[in-house]
Amino acid sequence: MGFYQFRQSQQLKSSIEEVWDFISSPKNLKEITPDYMGFDITTPSLPEKMHAGMIISYQVKPLLGIPTQWVTEITQVEDRKFFVDEQRVGPYAMWHHQHHISERNGGVWMEDIISYRPPMGILGSVANKLVIESKLQEIFAYRTEVLDKKYNGK
């Protein structure tokens, strides 16, 4: 049973308020997710901002276009600093995603830390090496590109 951690960070030329307003709004998740993931929020009437205890359900198609239900809970929020989402139902045996932002170098430093355990024990560890790890890198490369365009003019 493997346990893994994935980290991604980037510098954004923006204010902490502007970045927080964007990343703390559930409606913006689709914008930073590649289209091929088929990402759709299925929770009706989501609030504008995330809050601790909030449950968000999605449908995603991470592999071969097969629809997968995913439910996360926002477990912690500290305004303009971080929030944490944890999987409650979904494809992983465990998923814990920290989203951190801080003021740095006249802009905003954003860091994601994802701690996860694939399903299916040793088979999940093999799947991580063959597919999951590279898929996470691909998804977050897309996210970096979208945020670079939005905030850094790239």
Order of alpha helices (4+ residues) and beta strands (2+ residues): beta-alpha-beta-beta-beta-beta-beta-beta-alpha-alpha
